[in-house]
Amino acid sequence: MKINIEKDEQAFDLAAADRIVCQLKQKPNSVVGLSTGRTTGNMHRLVVWRYSNQPFDISSATFFGLDEITGVPRSYSGACYTMLKNEIIDSLGIDENHFLMLPTESEDIQAECRRFVEELQRRGGIDLLILGLGENGHVGFNQPGTPFDSTVGTGSMDQALESRIRKETRLPADHPIGGVTLGISDIMQARHIVLVVKGKAKAEIVKRVLQGPVTTDIPASILQQHPNCEVLLDAEAASSLLPSNENHR
């Protein structure tokens, strides 16, 4: 596992965007997985900026989202589909055939999940997967306790996120909402993973993920066993790590 520590948030965002741009330049038909949240928005916009200033061929690339909220319309501003469309997909001119997402609503969500993974495999599998990290060590909607052999399907969200979504969508308490996500087994099949984490609030979980035991109590700890996983941190997120041979910038 390679750990790179950037000096500040701006350097972090530039470095993260560079990982996506380099992948697309090296392999124009790459299958690239993206994540949503406070950590990734700026990096997506910087990819767009790089593409606008120095265009490169993305006509055969496929982009997809790691996970999705269920029980809400796709048009909801907090849906991963809409967030990715607004942050990167539309600005790059990516059409729907080259942008794959798990469903927000479906009569048979498990069948759609299976078709989603089958389509990723049909396109050659995941070349690059950008992962965020939850404060309890979750990746996607794979919460603590998720088996490492889990595959694509439904997951759970924390109470704070659910409360915020219900407030924003005005959904009644008896309307089910949740999440679907690539499972940990699916994630581990990606050829290259970049775990991106910034901010002081994530410092302690970063230490446990990278320097603690591999355990389902901290789902992201399994990334220690991935053959090609890079961890990209800003200085605040790295502040609790024990000294080792990380690369600092």
Secondary structure as the mmCIF struct_conf table of DSSP 4:
data_model
#
loop_
_struct_conf.conf_type_id
_struct_conf.id
_struct_conf.beg_label_comp_id
_struct_conf.beg_label_asym_id
_struct_conf.beg_label_seq_id
_struct_conf.end_label_comp_id
_struct_conf.end_label_asym_id
_struct_conf.end_label_seq_id
STRN STRN1 LYS A 2 GLU A 6
BEND BEND1 LYS A 7 ASP A 8
HELX_RH_AL_P HELX_RH_AL_P1 GLU A 9 GLN A 26
TURN_TY1_P TURN_TY1_P1 PRO A 28 ASN A 29
STRN STRN2 VAL A 31 LEU A 34
BEND BEND2 GLY A 37 GLY A 37
TURN_TY1_P TURN_TY1_P2 ARG A 38 THR A 40
HELX_RH_AL_P HELX_RH_AL_P2 GLY A 41 ASN A 53
BEND BEND3 GLN A 54 GLN A 54
TURN_TY1_P TURN_TY1_P3 SER A 59 SER A 60
STRN STRN3 THR A 62 GLY A 65
BEND BEND4 LEU A 66 LEU A 66
STRN STRN4 ASP A 67 THR A 70
BEND BEND5 GLY A 71 VAL A 72
TURN_TY1_P TURN_TY1_P4 ARG A 74 SER A 75
BEND BEND6 TYR A 76 TYR A 76
TURN_TY1_P TURN_TY1_P5 SER A 77 GLY A 78
BEND BEND7 ALA A 79 ALA A 79
HELX_RH_AL_P HELX_RH_AL_P3 CYS A 80 LEU A 84
HELX_RH_PI_P HELX_RH_PI_P1 LYS A 85 ILE A 89
HELX_RH_AL_P HELX_RH_AL_P4 ASP A 90 LEU A 92
TURN_TY1_P TURN_TY1_P6 GLY A 93 GLY A 93
HELX_RH_3T_P HELX_RH_3T_P1 GLU A 96 HIS A 98
STRN STRN5 PHE A 99 LEU A 100
BEND BEND8 THR A 104 GLU A 105
BEND BEND9 GLU A 107 ASP A 108
HELX_RH_AL_P HELX_RH_AL_P5 ILE A 109 ARG A 122
TURN_TY1_P TURN_TY1_P7 ARG A 123 GLY A 124
BEND BEND10 ASP A 127 ASP A 127
STRN STRN6 LEU A 128 LEU A 131
TURN_TY1_P TURN_TY1_P8 GLU A 135 ASN A 136
BEND BEND11 GLY A 137 GLY A 137
STRN STRN7 VAL A 139 VAL A 139
TURN_TY1_P TURN_TY1_P9 GLY A 140 PHE A 141
STRN STRN8 ASN A 142 ASN A 142
TURN_TY1_P TURN_TY1_P10 PRO A 144 GLY A 145
TURN_TY1_P TURN_TY1_P11 PHE A 148 ASP A 149
BEND BEND12 VAL A 152 VAL A 152
STRN STRN9 GLY A 153 GLY A 155
HELX_RH_AL_P HELX_RH_AL_P6 GLN A 159 THR A 169
TURN_TY1_P TURN_TY1_P12 ARG A 170 ARG A 170
TURN_TY1_P TURN_TY1_P13 ALA A 173 ASP A 174
BEND BEND13 HIS A 175 HIS A 175
STRN STRN10 GLY A 178 THR A 181
HELX_RH_AL_P HELX_RH_AL_P7 ILE A 184 MET A 188
TURN_TY1_P TURN_TY1_P14 GLN A 189 GLN A 189
BEND BEND14 ARG A 191 ARG A 191
STRN STRN11 HIS A 192 VAL A 197
BEND BEND15 GLY A 199 GLY A 199
HELX_RH_3T_P HELX_RH_3T_P2 LYS A 200 LYS A 202
HELX_RH_AL_P HELX_RH_AL_P8 ALA A 203 GLN A 211
BEND BEND16 GLY A 212 GLY A 212
TURN_TY1_P TURN_TY1_P15 THR A 216 ASP A 217
BEND BEND17 ILE A 218 ILE A 218
HELX_RH_3T_P HELX_RH_3T_P3 PRO A 219 GLN A 225
TURN_TY1_P TURN_TY1_P16 PRO A 227 ASN A 228
STRN STRN12 CYS A 229 ASP A 234
TURN_TY1_P TURN_TY1_P17 ALA A 235 SER A 240
HELX_LH_PP_P HELX_LH_PP_P1 LEU A 241 LEU A 242
BEND BEND18 PRO A 243 PRO A 243
BEND BEND19 ASN A 245 ASN A 245
STRN STRN13 ASN A 247 HIS A 248
#
